Amino acid sequence: MTTQADTVIVGAGLSGLYAAFLLERHGAGNYLLLEGRDRPGGRILGAGSHDLGPTWFWPAIQPELGAIVRELGLLIVPQHEAGSMMVERAGTPVRMPGYPNYPASMRLAAGMSGLTEALRARLDPARTKLGQTVTRLHATGHAIDVHVQDRDGQTRVIRASRVLLAVPPRLAQARIAFDPPLPATWAAQWRDTPTWMAPHAKYLAVYGSAFWREQGLSGAARSARGPLAEVHDASTDQGPALFGFVGVAAAARRSAGQDVLMAHCRAQLARLFGPQALTPVQEYFKDWAQDPHTATPADCTDHSAHAAAPGMTADAGPWQDRLAGIASEWSAAFPGYLAGAVDAAANGVRWLRHRSASASPSILPGDSA
């Protein structure tokens, strides 16, 4: 039996969750939100209140995201920057004056996963389906047949009026079969749009005390020796912590292995901040290049700069007025950023509501989701 919904949202990261939130707010609750992972959040990933995905936002220049955070009642905290920073080039690390970021980098006290959890808590839980990977989109008549495979390999079809793609364009182009094919120029744009964070890895170490602050250090560091190219204080109420962006290429990370890389990360933090850094209470390593729900082979050799946004919808052909891209990379204002996910989702829902208002009544016979 074919399940039916007015709208299918592919991907339950921030953009997908926010699109569902807006649809419910506007009374368009006949949707399904599908996520291939066994968790919502997408590239937002927490280890408790510590972030293994995106960490910061800038409400001074990203007011829409700031307004959502306030509406959801989430506590904002500034990135800790007080104190000196450490810099290592070829030799011994040196202490240098720190400098504040402008505009100020802000974090959520509960971690960025607090944002996605708060949005999910405001949705109809029956409409979010985890462990559901979209494998094919087939435009037929006035509908789209969404072919879905669950974690056990079982397949089903959901018939929708329209689809919002809340997965990165390159990932969608590589992993979803489109029938009929996407317009050639559109497919090329998607393929050439780097997925933000996909080539990167993060290391996080949680400690019993913020010993670097006791030394007058901010926890910030820059390194040309690595493996961490950039380090920041990641402390929360759940514990003092340091995190770093791994500056080793994705292929070399895979070859070295996680345990070896983590040992080198600990040794580097000890060089920078002292021997106490060798014994974290907990440590985490997230290699986004090895996450099949984030990265494609092309991303592993791509520097993943914030690229120009591709077109959100097709201008002509069978996918016109049926399919829109709403992941962060589709935001013209903040491509790749958290604020971009919010911006693209809002644009997609506006497009959807406009198309729905100008179309004839739904072809779908009721809500049997």
PLY file of the C-alpha trace (Angstrom):
ply
format ascii 1.0
element vertex 369
property float x
property float y
property float z
element edge 368
property int vertex1
property int vertex2
end_header
0.00 0.00 0.00
1.30 3.44 -0.94
1.48 5.98 1.87
0.37 9.49 0.96
1.38 12.94 2.15
1.10 16.43 0.74
4.79 17.09 1.42
7.80 14.83 1.99
10.86 16.41 3.59
14.05 14.43 2.95
16.49 14.88 5.84
15.88 15.71 9.51
18.79 18.03 10.08
18.21 21.64 11.09
16.70 22.64 7.74
14.32 19.67 7.63
13.23 20.10 11.24
12.68 23.82 10.79
10.70 23.28 7.58
8.44 20.82 9.43
8.09 23.32 12.28
6.99 26.01 9.82
4.56 23.69 8.03
2.86 22.83 11.32
2.78 26.50 12.28
1.01 27.34 9.02
-1.48 24.49 9.37
0.08 22.37 6.61
0.58 19.35 8.83
0.13 16.63 6.20
3.85 16.00 5.75
6.39 13.27 6.45
9.95 14.00 7.59
12.33 11.21 6.55
15.85 10.71 7.95
18.34 8.04 6.93
20.22 8.17 10.21
18.92 6.64 13.43
18.88 10.12 14.96
17.68 13.57 13.93
20.06 16.52 13.69
22.03 15.83 10.54
25.39 17.57 10.76
24.50 18.82 14.23
25.88 16.20 16.59
26.39 16.46 20.33
28.41 14.62 22.93
26.19 15.77 25.77
26.29 19.55 25.55
29.58 19.51 23.63
29.46 19.88 19.85
31.02 17.52 17.33
29.40 19.39 14.46
28.78 23.13 14.09
29.50 25.08 17.25
28.88 28.80 16.71
26.42 31.25 15.30
26.47 35.05 15.06
23.13 36.60 16.06
24.42 40.09 15.28
24.41 39.23 11.57
22.06 36.21 11.64
18.91 37.66 13.23
16.47 35.01 11.97
18.39 32.20 13.67
18.80 34.35 16.77
15.05 34.91 16.90
14.37 31.16 16.66
16.80 30.45 19.48
15.05 33.02 21.66
11.59 31.72 20.75
12.64 28.21 21.76
13.93 29.53 25.10
17.52 28.35 24.57
20.33 29.93 26.57
23.03 31.67 24.53
26.61 31.87 25.83
29.59 33.67 24.27
32.61 31.76 23.09
35.27 31.94 25.83
38.11 34.15 24.53
39.68 35.68 27.66
43.41 35.09 27.94
46.38 34.46 25.68
46.42 32.08 22.74
49.06 29.53 21.80
50.75 29.37 18.40
53.08 26.66 17.16
54.91 26.78 13.90
58.09 24.72 13.46
59.39 24.80 17.00
58.22 25.23 20.59
54.71 26.69 20.97
54.69 30.37 21.90
52.19 32.40 23.88
50.65 35.37 22.09
47.97 37.95 22.91
44.48 36.73 22.14
41.96 38.71 20.15
38.16 38.83 20.23
36.14 37.76 17.23
33.85 40.29 15.66
30.98 39.83 15.41
31.01 37.84 18.62
30.84 34.07 18.23
28.00 32.63 20.29
27.15 29.10 21.40
24.18 27.38 22.98
24.60 26.34 26.61
22.97 22.99 25.81
25.02 22.57 22.64
23.65 22.94 19.13
21.81 19.64 19.54
19.61 21.56 21.98
18.31 23.52 18.98
17.32 20.46 16.96
15.89 18.71 20.03
13.75 21.76 20.84
12.39 21.88 17.29
11.66 18.16 17.24
9.80 18.41 20.55
7.36 20.81 18.88
6.55 18.45 15.99
4.02 15.66 15.69
6.28 12.68 16.55
4.36 10.35 14.26
5.49 12.37 11.24
9.25 11.98 11.76
10.59 8.66 10.49
14.18 7.70 11.33
16.26 5.04 9.61
14.46 5.80 6.33
16.73 6.41 3.33
15.27 7.91 0.19
16.69 6.06 -2.81
14.55 7.26 -5.72
12.20 10.08 -6.68
9.82 9.34 -9.55
7.71 12.15 -10.98
4.45 10.63 -12.19
1.31 12.48 -13.19
0.84 15.30 -10.69
2.71 13.55 -7.88
6.14 12.31 -6.83
6.64 8.70 -5.77
9.26 8.71 -3.02
10.99 5.32 -2.76
12.29 4.67 0.75
14.46 1.91 2.20
14.45 1.20 5.93
17.34 -0.03 8.06
16.31 -3.65 7.39
16.45 -3.17 3.63
12.67 -3.16 3.20
11.30 -0.68 0.67
8.07 1.27 0.43
6.67 4.11 -1.62
5.27 7.42 -0.38
3.24 9.49 -2.85
3.60 13.24 -2.33
2.52 16.41 -4.10
5.91 18.04 -3.48
9.30 17.20 -2.01
11.66 19.40 -0.01
15.26 18.15 -0.14
16.90 18.94 3.21
20.09 17.05 2.35
23.16 18.64 0.73
22.84 19.02 -3.05
25.94 16.96 -3.84
24.74 14.13 -1.59
21.26 14.21 -3.13
22.68 14.10 -6.65
24.98 11.19 -5.77
22.63 9.03 -3.68
19.10 9.58 -5.04
17.94 8.34 -8.44
15.75 10.92 -10.18
13.22 9.70 -12.74
13.08 11.50 -15.11
16.66 12.78 -14.70
17.31 16.20 -13.25
17.96 18.96 -15.79
21.62 18.70 -16.80
22.55 22.20 -15.64
20.80 21.63 -12.29
22.52 18.27 -11.74
25.90 19.83 -12.55
25.31 22.65 -10.08
24.47 20.16 -7.34
27.46 17.97 -8.14
29.82 20.97 -8.04
28.51 22.35 -4.73
30.81 21.26 -1.87
29.10 19.93 1.23
30.09 22.08 4.18
31.95 20.11 6.90
32.08 16.94 4.78
35.92 16.83 4.44
36.51 17.72 8.09
37.03 15.98 11.41
36.83 17.26 14.99
38.53 16.07 18.16
37.05 16.88 21.58
38.66 16.33 24.99
36.72 16.82 28.24
38.69 17.45 31.45
38.12 17.64 35.18
39.27 21.27 35.31
39.94 24.13 32.93
43.68 24.12 33.71
44.49 26.30 30.69
42.37 29.13 32.11
44.33 28.86 35.36
47.43 29.64 33.26
45.80 32.73 31.75
45.16 30.96 28.45
41.95 31.21 26.44
42.16 27.67 25.11
42.62 28.99 21.58
45.56 27.80 19.51
46.80 27.79 15.93
49.24 25.19 14.70
51.27 24.43 11.60
52.47 21.14 13.15
49.15 19.46 13.86
47.32 17.24 13.74
44.98 19.95 15.09
45.20 23.10 12.97
42.90 25.16 15.20
41.88 24.67 18.84
39.19 26.36 20.97
37.75 26.22 24.46
34.62 24.05 24.32
33.68 24.13 28.01
30.06 23.74 29.10
28.24 23.04 32.35
28.94 19.35 31.70
32.67 19.90 31.90
35.70 21.93 30.83
36.77 20.92 27.33
38.95 21.72 24.35
38.15 20.90 20.76
40.13 21.14 17.57
39.66 20.94 13.82
41.87 18.17 12.45
44.16 19.50 9.74
44.99 16.08 8.28
43.46 15.26 4.90
40.57 12.80 4.83
42.50 10.05 3.01
45.41 10.31 5.46
43.01 10.19 8.42
41.47 7.00 7.11
44.91 5.47 6.60
46.21 6.44 10.06
43.14 5.31 11.99
41.21 7.02 14.75
43.20 5.69 17.73
46.51 6.90 16.30
45.08 10.32 15.48
43.57 10.72 18.95
46.92 9.89 20.56
48.58 12.59 18.44
45.83 15.04 19.38
46.42 14.43 23.09
50.16 14.89 22.61
49.62 18.14 20.77
47.29 19.54 23.44
49.97 18.66 26.01
52.56 20.62 24.02
50.20 23.58 23.89
48.63 23.57 27.35
50.71 21.31 29.57
50.83 17.63 30.64
47.33 17.68 32.18
46.00 17.63 28.64
47.26 14.05 28.23
44.55 12.62 30.48
41.07 13.74 29.43
38.10 12.39 31.34
36.39 11.71 28.00
37.38 12.20 24.40
35.56 12.05 21.10
36.53 11.99 17.44
34.09 12.61 14.60
35.30 12.21 11.02
32.56 13.65 8.83
34.31 12.40 5.67
33.51 8.85 6.77
29.84 9.59 7.41
27.85 8.21 4.45
24.90 10.48 5.28
27.16 13.53 4.89
30.05 12.96 2.51
30.57 11.63 -1.00
33.98 10.64 -2.46
34.14 14.06 -4.13
33.87 15.78 -0.74
36.89 13.91 0.61
39.18 15.68 -1.88
37.36 19.02 -1.70
38.33 21.85 0.65
34.61 22.54 1.12
34.65 26.31 0.99
31.37 28.11 1.43
30.30 27.93 -2.22
27.71 29.97 -4.06
24.22 28.52 -3.65
22.81 26.50 -6.55
19.30 27.09 -7.84
16.61 26.05 -5.34
14.07 24.90 -7.93
14.00 23.87 -11.59
12.89 26.57 -14.03
11.25 24.12 -16.41
10.60 20.46 -17.02
8.95 17.72 -14.97
10.52 18.80 -11.66
9.30 22.39 -11.90
6.91 23.28 -9.06
7.44 19.86 -7.46
10.93 19.80 -5.95
12.94 22.35 -3.95
16.31 22.22 -2.22
16.32 23.56 1.34
19.58 22.33 2.91
22.02 24.96 4.12
24.00 24.94 0.85
20.90 26.30 -0.93
20.94 29.51 1.10
22.20 32.50 -0.86
22.73 34.46 2.37
24.61 31.93 4.56
25.50 28.85 2.47
26.79 26.05 4.71
26.06 27.79 8.02
23.37 26.99 10.58
21.72 30.27 9.65
21.76 29.06 6.05
19.73 25.98 7.02
17.10 28.23 8.61
17.12 30.65 5.66
16.84 27.91 3.02
14.08 26.09 4.93
12.06 29.30 5.27
12.50 30.01 1.55
11.41 26.48 0.70
8.28 26.65 2.82
7.37 30.04 1.29
7.79 28.49 -2.16
5.66 25.51 -1.11
2.85 27.62 0.32
2.81 29.84 -2.77
2.61 26.82 -5.09
-0.07 25.21 -2.94
-2.16 28.39 -2.86
-2.02 28.79 -6.65
-2.65 25.11 -7.43
-5.89 23.20 -7.57
-6.94 21.26 -4.44
-4.65 18.41 -3.44
-4.80 15.37 -5.67
-4.17 13.20 -2.67
-7.23 11.51 -1.15
-6.84 12.47 2.49
-4.12 11.89 5.03
-3.18 8.25 5.45
0.35 8.77 6.74
0 1
1 2
2 3
3 4
4 5
5 6
6 7
7 8
8 9
9 10
10 11
11 12
12 13
13 14
14 15
15 16
16 17
17 18
18 19
19 20
20 21
21 22
22 23
23 24
24 25
25 26
26 27
27 28
28 29
29 30
30 31
31 32
32 33
33 34
34 35
35 36
36 37
37 38
38 39
39 40
40 41
41 42
42 43
43 44
44 45
45 46
46 47
47 48
48 49
49 50
50 51
51 52
52 53
53 54
54 55
55 56
56 57
57 58
58 59
59 60
60 61
61 62
62 63
63 64
64 65
65 66
66 67
67 68
68 69
69 70
70 71
71 72
72 73
73 74
74 75
75 76
76 77
77 78
78 79
79 80
80 81
81 82
82 83
83 84
84 85
85 86
86 87
87 88
88 89
89 90
90 91
91 92
92 93
93 94
94 95
95 96
96 97
97 98
98 99
99 100
100 101
101 102
102 103
103 104
104 105
105 106
106 107
107 108
108 109
109 110
110 111
111 112
112 113
113 114
114 115
115 116
116 117
117 118
118 119
119 120
120 121
121 122
122 123
123 124
124 125
125 126
126 127
127 128
128 129
129 130
130 131
131 132
132 133
133 134
134 135
135 136
136 137
137 138
138 139
139 140
140 141
141 142
142 143
143 144
144 145
145 146
146 147
147 148
148 149
149 150
150 151
151 152
152 153
153 154
154 155
155 156
156 157
157 158
158 159
159 160
160 161
161 162
162 163
163 164
164 165
165 166
166 167
167 168
168 169
169 170
170 171
171 172
172 173
173 174
174 175
175 176
176 177
177 178
178 179
179 180
180 181
181 182
182 183
183 184
184 185
185 186
186 187
187 188
188 189
189 190
190 191
191 192
192 193
193 194
194 195
195 196
196 197
197 198
198 199
199 200
200 201
201 202
202 203
203 204
204 205
205 206
206 207
207 208
208 209
209 210
210 211
211 212
212 213
213 214
214 215
215 216
216 217
217 218
218 219
219 220
220 221
221 222
222 223
223 224
224 225
225 226
226 227
227 228
228 229
229 230
230 231
231 232
232 233
233 234
234 235
235 236
236 237
237 238
238 239
239 240
240 241
241 242
242 243
243 244
244 245
245 246
246 247
247 248
248 249
249 250
250 251
251 252
252 253
253 254
254 255
255 256
256 257
257 258
258 259
259 260
260 261
261 262
262 263
263 264
264 265
265 266
266 267
267 268
268 269
269 270
270 271
271 272
272 273
273 274
274 275
275 276
276 277
277 278
278 279
279 280
280 281
281 282
282 283
283 284
284 285
285 286
286 287
287 288
288 289
289 290
290 291
291 292
292 293
293 294
294 295
295 296
296 297
297 298
298 299
299 300
300 301
301 302
302 303
303 304
304 305
305 306
306 307
307 308
308 309
309 310
310 311
311 312
312 313
313 314
314 315
315 316
316 317
317 318
318 319
319 320
320 321
321 322
322 323
323 324
324 325
325 326
326 327
327 328
328 329
329 330
330 331
331 332
332 333
333 334
334 335
335 336
336 337
337 338
338 339
339 340
340 341
341 342
342 343
343 344
344 345
345 346
346 347
347 348
348 349
349 350
350 351
351 352
352 353
353 354
354 355
355 356
356 357
357 358
358 359
359 360
360 361
361 362
362 363
363 364
364 365
365 366
366 367
367 368
